[in-house]
C-alpha cells in the first residue's frame, strides 16, 4: 500500500486564488493524501472559505491560528501531519495532477529522502515568465554536495513547494531514505527535527542548506509539476521605490550561515560560498533605498564594513564576474553616488 503524504498549505488573505490551489491538490493521481489547510489569521473572509473547503473532501483537515507568518503556519502543519512524506504548497499557486505520484515514485526508485519537480512562473495576465530554475532534461540524482553547489551558484531550486520530503527530516518518524543521524546542537535544528524559522524570509533556503549535510542527496525529475503564481505586491516586487523588503537582509544572514556550513561540511566549495555572500551583499546594496544608507542602519554599516575588509578576496574570487567585482569595489567606496548613477542608467535603458 502506498504511504500517506501530508500536504501543508499556509493560508493568509488569499480568497481569490485559494480554491484553485486546493482543487489542484485534490485532483492528484496519488490518492493517499491528507491536506492540511492552515489559516494564519486571515481577515478578508478567507477563513470562512477555508471552513467551506474543509467540508468538500474528507482528506482535508482545517486549522486556524493567530497570524504569525508562513513559517509559523507551516510549522503547525508539520506538528499535525500524519504522513510519511510532507509536501508544501503556497496558497496562490497550483500543481499538476501527477505531481506527488511522480515525486513519490522517484523517491522509491532512488532511495533519496527528497524529490523535486520542475516549476513554471506565471504572472497575473497568464504570461509564462523566464525560468528561475531550469529542470534537468532527465531524472537526475544530485549528491548533497552537488545540490549545495547548485544553490550557491543560483542554479538550484531551494523551494520546498516543488519538493516531496521524507517526514523523518522534520522528526515525524524514523527516516527510511538515507538521512544521517541528527547531531544535537546543530545551528537552527531542533531535536524533534527541522522547522522553518519564524519571522524570517527566504526560510526555505535557510532550512534546506542545513538539511543537505544530513542526507545522501536529492532526486530531480524533468517534469514541470508546480506553477508559481506571481501577483503584484509580493516581497521582492515592491513598486514603492522607498520600500525595502526584509528579504535582502535575510539573504545576507543566510549567506553567512551557509558559509559556516560549507567550511565544515564541503570545504572545497568555500570559494563558491564566499562568492555567494559577496553576491547577496551586492544585491542588498543595489536595492536598499538611498535614504536608508545611514550610520544608524546597523545592517547596512556591517555590510559596508565587510566589503571593505574583504576587498582583496572580492578581486581574487574567480566565481565573480568582472562587472560584479567593479560594482562591489565602487559600492564599497561611494555607495550612495554609485546607486544614483545606477538608477540613472536603468532609467535610460527603459
C-alpha positions as CSV (number, residue, x, y, z in Angstrom):
1,X,0.0,0.0,0.0
2,X,1.3,3.5,-0.8
3,X,2.4,5.7,2.1
4,X,0.4,8.7,3.3
5,X,1.6,12.1,2.0
6,X,0.7,15.2,4.1
7,X,0.3,18.4,2.0
8,X,0.5,21.5,4.1
9,X,-0.9,24.8,2.8
10,X,-0.3,28.0,4.8
11,X,-3.1,30.5,4.1
12,X,-3.4,34.2,4.6
13,X,-5.9,36.6,2.9
14,X,-5.9,34.7,-0.4
15,X,-9.6,34.2,-1.0
16,X,-9.4,34.8,-4.8
17,X,-6.9,32.0,-5.5
18,X,-7.3,29.5,-2.7
19,X,-9.9,27.3,-4.3
20,X,-7.8,26.8,-7.4
21,X,-4.9,25.7,-5.3
22,X,-7.0,23.2,-3.2
23,X,-8.7,21.8,-6.3
24,X,-5.3,21.1,-7.9
25,X,-4.3,19.2,-4.8
26,X,-7.5,17.2,-4.5
27,X,-7.0,16.2,-8.2
28,X,-3.8,14.3,-7.5
29,X,-3.4,10.9,-9.1
30,X,-1.7,9.9,-5.9
31,X,-4.7,9.3,-3.8
32,X,-3.3,8.5,-0.3
33,X,-3.0,12.1,0.8
34,X,-4.2,14.4,3.6
35,X,-4.4,18.1,3.0
36,X,-3.7,20.4,6.0
37,X,-5.2,23.9,5.4
38,X,-3.6,26.3,8.0
39,X,-5.4,29.6,8.1
40,X,-2.9,32.1,9.6
41,X,-5.3,34.6,11.0
42,X,-6.9,35.8,7.7
43,X,-9.0,39.0,7.9
44,X,-10.7,39.1,4.4
45,X,-13.1,36.3,4.6
46,X,-10.6,33.6,3.6
47,X,-11.1,31.9,6.9
48,X,-14.8,31.2,6.1
49,X,-13.7,29.8,2.7
50,X,-11.2,27.5,4.4
51,X,-14.0,26.1,6.5
52,X,-16.2,25.6,3.4
53,X,-13.4,23.8,1.6
54,X,-12.9,21.6,4.6
55,X,-16.3,20.2,4.1
56,X,-15.5,19.4,0.4
57,X,-13.4,16.3,1.0
58,X,-12.7,14.1,4.0
59,X,-9.0,14.2,3.2
60,X,-8.9,17.9,4.2
61,X,-8.1,19.0,7.8
62,X,-8.6,22.6,8.8
63,X,-6.6,24.6,11.3
64,X,-7.0,28.3,12.4
65,X,-4.3,30.2,14.3
66,X,-3.3,33.8,15.1
67,X,-1.3,35.5,12.4
68,X,2.4,34.6,12.7
69,X,3.6,34.3,9.1
70,X,4.0,31.5,6.6
71,X,6.8,29.7,8.6
72,X,4.6,29.6,11.7
73,X,1.7,28.1,9.7
74,X,4.0,25.5,8.1
75,X,5.4,24.5,11.5
76,X,1.8,24.0,12.8
77,X,1.1,21.8,9.8
78,X,4.3,19.8,10.4
79,X,3.3,19.2,14.0
80,X,-0.2,17.9,13.0
81,X,0.9,16.0,9.9
82,X,0.4,12.2,9.9
83,X,2.2,11.3,6.7
84,X,5.4,9.5,5.9
85,X,6.2,12.3,3.5
86,X,5.5,16.1,3.5
87,X,4.7,18.5,0.7
88,X,4.2,22.3,1.0
89,X,2.1,24.3,-1.4
90,X,1.7,28.1,-1.3
91,X,-2.0,29.0,-1.4
92,X,-1.9,31.2,-4.5
93,X,0.0,28.5,-6.6
94,X,-1.3,25.3,-8.1
95,X,0.1,22.0,-9.2
96,X,-0.2,19.3,-11.9
97,X,-2.3,16.3,-11.1
98,X,0.7,14.0,-11.4
99,X,3.0,15.9,-9.1
100,X,3.0,13.8,-6.0
101,X,2.7,10.5,-7.8
102,X,5.9,11.3,-9.9
103,X,7.8,12.6,-6.9
104,X,6.9,9.6,-4.7
105,X,7.9,7.2,-7.5
106,X,11.2,9.0,-7.9
107,X,11.9,8.6,-4.2
108,X,11.1,4.9,-4.3
109,X,13.3,4.3,-7.4
110,X,16.4,6.1,-6.0
111,X,16.1,5.9,-2.2
112,X,16.6,9.7,-1.9
113,X,14.8,11.4,1.0
114,X,13.8,14.4,-1.2
115,X,12.4,14.5,-4.7
116,X,12.0,17.8,-6.7
117,X,9.9,18.7,-9.7
118,X,10.3,21.5,-12.2
119,X,8.5,24.8,-11.8
120,X,6.8,27.3,-14.1
121,X,6.5,31.0,-13.3
122,X,3.2,32.7,-14.3
123,X,2.1,36.4,-13.9
124,X,-1.4,37.8,-13.3
125,X,-2.1,38.0,-17.0
126,X,-1.2,34.4,-17.6
127,X,2.1,35.0,-19.2
128,X,4.9,32.5,-18.8
129,X,7.9,34.2,-17.2
130,X,11.6,33.4,-17.7
131,X,12.8,30.4,-15.8
132,X,14.3,31.0,-12.4
133,X,15.4,27.3,-12.1
134,X,15.7,25.1,-15.2
135,X,14.8,21.4,-14.5
136,X,17.1,18.6,-15.8
137,X,16.3,17.0,-19.1
138,X,16.1,13.6,-17.5
139,X,15.7,12.3,-13.9
140,X,18.9,13.2,-12.1
141,X,20.2,12.4,-8.6
142,X,22.4,15.1,-7.1
143,X,24.6,14.4,-4.1
144,X,24.1,16.8,-1.2
145,X,27.3,18.5,-2.1
146,X,26.4,18.9,-5.7
147,X,23.0,20.3,-4.8
148,X,24.6,22.7,-2.4
149,X,26.9,23.9,-5.2
150,X,23.8,24.4,-7.5
151,X,22.2,26.6,-4.8
152,X,25.3,28.7,-4.2
153,X,25.6,29.3,-8.0
154,X,21.9,30.4,-8.1
155,X,21.0,27.4,-10.3
156,X,19.2,25.2,-7.8
157,X,15.7,25.5,-6.5
158,X,15.6,25.9,-2.7
159,X,11.8,26.0,-2.5
160,X,10.1,23.2,-0.5
161,X,7.0,23.8,-2.6
162,X,8.5,21.9,-5.6
163,X,9.6,19.0,-3.4
164,X,8.4,15.9,-1.6
165,X,10.3,15.4,1.7
166,X,10.8,12.5,4.0
167,X,8.9,13.3,7.2
168,X,11.8,12.0,9.2
169,X,13.7,15.1,8.4
170,X,11.1,17.0,10.4
171,X,11.2,14.5,13.2
172,X,7.9,12.8,12.3
173,X,9.3,9.3,12.0
174,X,12.4,7.2,11.6
175,X,13.6,8.1,8.1
176,X,13.6,5.4,5.5
177,X,15.8,7.1,2.9
178,X,19.4,8.0,3.6
179,X,19.1,10.6,6.4
180,X,22.2,10.9,8.7
181,X,21.6,10.9,12.4
182,X,20.8,14.4,13.8
183,X,23.5,15.8,16.0
184,X,22.2,17.7,19.0
185,X,23.2,21.3,18.9
186,X,23.4,21.9,15.2
187,X,22.6,25.5,14.3
188,X,18.9,26.1,13.7
189,X,18.0,22.5,14.2
190,X,15.7,21.1,16.9
191,X,15.8,17.7,18.5
192,X,12.4,16.9,17.0
193,X,13.6,17.7,13.5
194,X,13.9,20.8,11.3
195,X,11.5,23.7,11.5
196,X,11.1,26.8,9.4
197,X,12.5,30.0,11.1
198,X,9.6,32.2,12.2
199,X,9.8,35.9,11.5
200,X,12.3,35.5,8.7
201,X,12.1,35.5,4.9
202,X,13.9,33.1,2.5
203,X,13.1,30.5,5.0
204,X,13.2,27.6,2.5
205,X,16.9,28.2,1.8
206,X,17.6,28.6,5.5
207,X,16.3,25.1,6.2
208,X,17.4,23.3,3.0
209,X,21.1,24.2,3.4
210,X,21.1,22.8,6.9
211,X,19.3,19.6,5.7
212,X,21.7,18.9,2.9
213,X,24.7,17.6,5.1
214,X,22.2,15.2,6.8
215,X,21.1,13.4,3.6
216,X,22.6,11.5,0.7
217,X,21.1,13.8,-1.9
218,X,18.1,14.9,-3.9
219,X,16.4,13.4,-7.0
220,X,15.1,15.9,-9.6
221,X,12.6,15.0,-12.3
222,X,12.3,16.9,-15.6
223,X,8.5,17.4,-15.5
224,X,7.3,20.9,-14.6
225,X,4.8,19.9,-11.9
226,X,4.5,23.2,-9.9
227,X,3.1,26.5,-11.1
228,X,4.3,29.6,-9.3
229,X,1.8,32.5,-9.5
230,X,3.3,36.0,-9.2
231,X,0.9,38.7,-8.1
232,X,1.8,42.3,-7.5
233,X,2.9,43.3,-4.0
234,X,5.0,40.2,-3.3
235,X,8.1,40.5,-1.1
236,X,10.5,41.1,-3.9
237,X,8.2,43.0,-6.3
238,X,7.6,46.2,-4.3
239,X,6.7,49.2,-6.6
240,X,7.4,51.9,-4.0
241,X,11.0,53.0,-4.5
242,X,11.4,53.8,-0.8
243,X,10.1,50.4,0.3
244,X,12.8,47.8,1.1
245,X,11.9,44.1,1.7
246,X,13.5,42.5,4.7
247,X,14.3,39.5,2.4
248,X,17.5,41.3,1.2
249,X,18.9,41.4,4.7
250,X,17.8,37.9,5.5
251,X,19.6,36.7,2.4
252,X,22.8,38.2,3.7
253,X,22.3,36.5,7.1
254,X,21.7,33.2,5.3
255,X,24.8,33.6,3.2
256,X,26.9,34.0,6.4
257,X,25.2,30.8,7.8
258,X,25.8,28.7,4.7
259,X,29.5,29.8,4.6
260,X,29.9,28.2,8.0
261,X,28.2,25.1,6.9
262,X,30.3,24.8,3.8
263,X,33.6,25.4,5.7
264,X,32.6,22.4,8.0
265,X,31.0,20.0,5.5
266,X,32.2,20.9,2.0
267,X,35.5,22.9,2.4
268,X,36.3,22.7,-1.4
269,X,33.1,24.8,-2.0
270,X,34.4,27.6,0.1
271,X,35.3,29.9,-2.8
272,X,31.8,29.5,-4.2
273,X,30.2,30.1,-0.8
274,X,32.2,33.3,-0.4
275,X,31.1,34.4,-3.9
276,X,27.5,33.8,-2.7
277,X,28.0,36.1,0.2
278,X,29.5,38.8,-1.9
279,X,26.6,38.5,-4.4
280,X,24.0,38.8,-1.7
281,X,25.6,41.9,-0.3
282,X,25.7,43.4,-3.8
283,X,22.0,42.6,-4.2
284,X,21.3,44.3,-0.9
285,X,23.2,47.5,-1.8
286,X,21.6,47.7,-5.2
287,X,18.1,47.6,-3.7
288,X,18.3,49.5,-0.4
289,X,16.8,53.0,-0.7
290,X,19.4,55.7,-0.6
291,X,17.7,57.4,2.4
292,X,18.3,54.2,4.4
293,X,22.0,54.3,3.8
294,X,22.7,55.8,7.2
295,X,25.0,55.4,10.2
296,X,22.1,54.3,12.3
297,X,21.3,51.4,10.0
298,X,23.5,48.7,11.6
299,X,23.0,46.0,9.0
300,X,23.9,48.4,6.2
301,X,27.0,49.5,8.2
302,X,28.0,45.9,8.8
303,X,27.7,45.1,5.1
304,X,29.9,48.1,4.1
305,X,32.5,47.1,6.7
306,X,32.5,43.5,5.4
307,X,33.1,44.6,1.8
308,X,35.9,47.0,2.7
309,X,37.5,44.3,4.8
310,X,37.3,41.7,2.0
311,X,38.3,43.9,-1.0
312,X,41.2,41.6,-1.9
313,X,39.1,38.4,-1.6
314,X,36.5,40.0,-3.9
315,X,39.0,40.8,-6.6
316,X,40.6,37.4,-6.4
317,X,37.4,35.4,-6.4
318,X,37.2,33.5,-9.7
319,X,33.4,32.9,-9.4
320,X,32.5,36.6,-9.5
321,X,32.1,38.3,-12.9
322,X,34.2,41.3,-13.8
323,X,31.1,43.5,-13.6
324,X,30.2,42.3,-10.2
325,X,33.8,43.0,-8.9
326,X,33.6,46.5,-10.3
327,X,30.3,47.2,-8.7
328,X,31.4,45.8,-5.3
329,X,34.6,47.8,-5.4
330,X,32.8,51.1,-6.3
331,X,29.9,50.5,-3.8
332,X,32.4,49.9,-1.0
333,X,33.9,53.3,-1.7
334,X,31.0,55.6,-2.6
335,X,27.7,53.6,-2.2
336,X,25.2,56.5,-2.5
337,X,26.8,58.0,-5.5
338,X,27.1,54.6,-7.3
339,X,23.4,54.0,-6.5
340,X,22.4,57.3,-8.1
341,X,24.4,56.6,-11.2
342,X,23.0,53.1,-11.3
343,X,19.4,54.4,-11.1
344,X,20.1,56.9,-13.9
345,X,21.5,54.2,-16.2
346,X,18.4,52.0,-15.5
347,X,16.1,54.9,-16.4
348,X,17.9,55.5,-19.7
349,X,17.7,51.8,-20.6
350,X,14.0,51.8,-20.1
